[in-house]
Amino acid sequence: MANKIEVKDLLEAGVHFGHLTRKWNPSMAPYIYMERNGIHVINLYKTAAKIEEANEALKKIAASGRKILFVATKKQAKDIVAEKAANVNMPYITERWPGGMLTNFVTIRKAVKKMATIDRMKKDGTFLTLSKKERLQVDRLRAKLEKNLGSISDMTRLPGALFVVDTMREHIAVKEALKLNIPIFAMVDTNSDPKQIDYVIPSNDDASKSIEAILSHVTGAVAEGLSERKSEKTAEKEGASEAKEAAPKAEAAPKTEAAPKAEAAPAEDLNSKTVAELKEMATAKGVQGISSMKKADLVAALS
């Protein structure tokens, strides 16, 4: 089970600190507890409930085998998101969001494949046949691709969900996900619009401690979903092998005794028949020239 969400822990991590009251978004009003010293305070009981709700959904997505793409390009979130996402083997974007990352996914995949091509060149020795200048250019291209897309190299299809830290900063990612109907999970601060987000987690998206606290719970749920999927697969394999072993081998069908051959009917004594009877029998068998045949000829024809 994922760690139980304690409001006290969220409070200590500073998850309740919102933005200045003059920068607030009125749509966040249901999640605001109060205002103090010109800063909005987020209702942590609602935050805890929303984390639970998001965790259940993320757990199901992870258990189904689909990927969850984590997006956070702000300085204080980069390292935390990269570490937490990598721990659960999920793709993440912590550098600049590549335009068309989702809506033009085919092109992005081509760029990822280019990295694999360069790696192959280095392995098979083709790379060494290039000039010094060309090798330098290829190395620079590989480093650039690795920096921007290395973390999504295992993502062969569109993700099953998007987890965003700071929806205002990652508005392009949110728009692309909305266009493709990809569920969006997000840490939403008091200055952001929660209407476009499927699973809102009202929280402070500026402090690293707050980001780490939320990400710990979220990735814990993802890890739980992955372990469930693994155990299900193991159980299926074991069940299949057991069924195979338990299946009784088809017993050889007992040999049926051959039916006794019908005893040959005793040969009819044609000599005891009269000529008239012999002629009748010959007619029935279609023997020709019966009228001129003698008894011995009729017997021979019928034998």
Buried (B, 14 or more C-beta within 10 A) or exposed (E): EBEEBEBEBBEEBBBBBBBEBEEBBEBBEEBBBEBEEEBBBBBBEBBBBBBBBBBBBBBBBBBEEBBBBBBBBBEBBBBBBBBBBBEBEBBBBBBEBBEEBBBEBEEBBEBBEBBEEBEEBBEEEEBEEEEEEEBEEBEEBBEBBEEBBBBBBEBEEBBBBBBBBBBBBBBBBBEBBBEEEBBBBBBBBBBBBBEBBBBBBBBBBBBBBBBBBBBBBBBBBBBBBBEBBEEEEEEEEEEEEEEEEEEEEEEEEEEEEEEEEEEEEEEEEBEEBEEEEBBEBBEEEEBEEBEEBEBEBBBEBBE
